[in-house]
């Protein structure tokens, strides 16, 4: 009787072990698959991170400020007033040098420049506003300075600008000899449709100059700063009161950029 009882216990133990072994192996197999998949995923992510160039950074940028055109005619300054200056675009920072603090910045920006003016004569008053829409291509040398944990970036270099559209809008008010009477003449001109006596456009479609500025990097992905564009090209081909005119574009801006990586 005792022998039969012992046999039953042994058989039940064998059956329980046989049933437990496959379950344990399956669980271990599932755990192993999870671990392997995690290792493969981590390896792929590491390879992706390693494949990204750490010397290349891409950003979007926007700026706002004021723009003006500085006009002189045989050392006589022709007064202008600034207008709203704004731009939006994209930037690429590239550090090809061993010293990664030194890098080259370029990009493309859509921007507005121009001026407004008010001229008063003996019998006429004229007010006008000139707006230019441009594509701007900067090519800047930049250097990142660590100043007590704050990264300060001075920038300097040339820019090249293609004028897409130039429009001059305003009015002339002619005073009459009769008291209280005047004649107002409004105009809205596309400047690139106007020609001088030589059959050339009065205004050029290209500008180049020097940009210089300074900015501060904060929160890793953000950069804010100020900058100034000083144009070198003479924008006008026409004369003012039979005198040669030289007109240069200038623009001051406060700008912000966001870096994606």
Residue pairs with C-beta under 8 A, 6 or more apart in sequence:
52 261
55 94
55 95
55 96
55 100
55 103
56 92
56 93
56 94
56 95
57 92
57 93
57 94
57 259
57 261
58 90
58 91
58 92
58 93
58 259
58 260
58 261
59 90
59 91
59 92
59 93
59 223
59 257
59 258
59 259
59 260
60 88
60 89
60 90
60 91
60 257
60 258
60 260
61 87
61 88
61 89
61 90
61 91
61 107
61 109
61 255
61 256
61 257
61 258
62 86
62 87
62 88
62 89
62 255
62 256
62 257
63 85
63 86
63 87
63 111
63 227
63 253
63 254
63 255
63 256
64 84
64 85
64 86
64 253
64 254
64 255
65 85
65 86
65 251
65 252
65 253
65 254
66 82
66 83
66 84
66 85
66 251
66 252
67 82
67 83
67 84
67 85
67 112
67 113
67 114
67 115
67 249
67 250
67 251
67 252
68 80
68 81
68 82
68 83
68 115
68 249
68 250
68 251
69 80
69 113
69 114
69 115
69 130
69 235
69 247
69 248
69 249
69 250
70 77
70 80
70 247
70 248
70 250
71 77
71 78
71 80
71 236
71 240
71 245
71 246
71 247
71 248
72 78
72 245
72 246
73 239
73 240
73 241
73 243
73 244
73 245
73 246
74 243
74 244
76 243
78 117
78 240
78 245
79 117
79 119
80 115
80 116
80 117
81 115
81 116
81 117
81 118
82 115
82 116
83 112
83 114
83 115
83 116
83 129
83 130
83 131
84 112
85 111
85 112
85 113
85 251
85 252
85 253
86 111
86 112
86 253
87 109
87 110
87 111
87 112
87 136
87 253
87 255
88 109
88 110
88 111
89 107
89 108
89 109
89 110
89 111
89 136
90 107
90 108
90 109
91 105
91 106
91 107
91 257
92 105
92 106
92 107
93 103
93 104
93 105
93 142
93 259
94 103
94 104
94 105
94 106
95 101
95 102
95 103
95 104
96 104
97 103
101 143
101 144
101 145
102 141
102 142
102 143
102 144
103 142
103 143
103 144
104 139
104 140
104 141
104 142
105 138
105 139
105 140
105 141
105 142
105 155
105 157
106 137
106 138
106 139
106 140
107 137
107 138
108 135
108 136
108 137
109 135
109 136
109 137
109 138
110 133
110 134
110 135
110 136
111 133
111 134
111 135
111 136
111 251
112 131
112 132
112 133
112 134
113 131
113 132
113 134
113 249
113 251
114 129
114 130
114 131
114 132
114 166
115 129
115 130
116 127
116 128
116 129
116 130
117 126
117 127
117 128
117 129
118 125
118 126
118 127
119 125
119 126
119 127
120 126
123 174
123 175
124 172
124 173
124 174
124 175
125 172
125 173
125 175
126 170
126 171
126 172
126 173
127 170
127 171
128 168
128 169
128 170
128 171
129 168
129 169
129 170
130 166
130 167
130 168
130 191
131 165
131 166
131 167
131 169
132 163
132 165
132 166
132 249
133 163
133 164
133 165
133 166
134 161
134 162
134 163
134 164
134 207
135 161
135 162
135 164
136 159
136 160
136 161
136 229
137 159
137 160
137 161
137 162
138 157
138 158
138 159
138 211
139 157
139 158
139 159
139 160
140 155
140 156
140 157
140 211
141 155
141 156
141 157
142 153
142 154
142 155
143 153
143 154
144 151
144 152
144 153
144 217
145 151
145 152
145 153
145 154
150 216
150 217
150 218
151 216
151 217
152 214
152 215
152 216
153 214
153 215
153 216
153 217
153 223
153 225
154 212
154 213
154 214
155 211
155 212
155 213
155 214
155 215
155 225
155 227
156 210
156 211
156 212
156 213
157 210
157 211
158 208
158 209
158 210
158 211
159 208
159 209
159 210
159 211
159 229
160 206
160 207
160 208
161 206
161 207
161 208
161 209
161 231
161 249
162 205
162 206
163 203
163 204
163 205
163 206
163 207
165 190
165 192
166 190
166 191
166 192
166 203
167 188
167 189
167 190
167 191
168 187
168 188
168 189
168 191
169 187
169 188
169 189
170 186
170 187
171 184
171 185
171 186
171 187
172 184
172 185
172 187
173 182
173 183
173 184
173 185
174 182
174 183
174 184
174 185
175 182
176 182
176 183
191 201
191 202
191 203
192 201
192 203
192 205
194 201
194 202
194 203
195 201
195 202
196 202
196 237
196 238
200 237
201 237
202 236
202 237
202 238
203 235
203 236
203 237
204 233
204 234
204 235
204 236
204 237
206 233
207 231
207 232
207 233
207 235
207 249
208 231
208 232
208 233
209 229
209 230
209 231
209 232
209 233
209 248
209 249
210 229
210 230
210 232
211 227
211 228
211 229
211 230
212 227
212 228
212 230
213 225
213 226
213 227
213 228
213 255
214 225
214 226
214 227
215 223
215 224
215 225
215 226
215 227
215 255
215 257
216 223
216 224
216 225
217 223
218 224
220 259
221 258
221 259
221 260
222 256
222 257
222 258
222 259
223 256
223 257
223 258
223 259
224 254
224 255
224 256
224 257
225 254
225 255
226 252
226 253
226 254
226 255
227 252
227 253
227 255
228 250
228 251
228 252
228 253
229 249
229 250
229 251
229 253
230 248
230 250
231 248
231 249
231 250
232 248
233 248
233 249
234 245
234 246
234 247
234 248
235 247
235 248
235 249
236 245
236 246
236 247
238 245
239 245
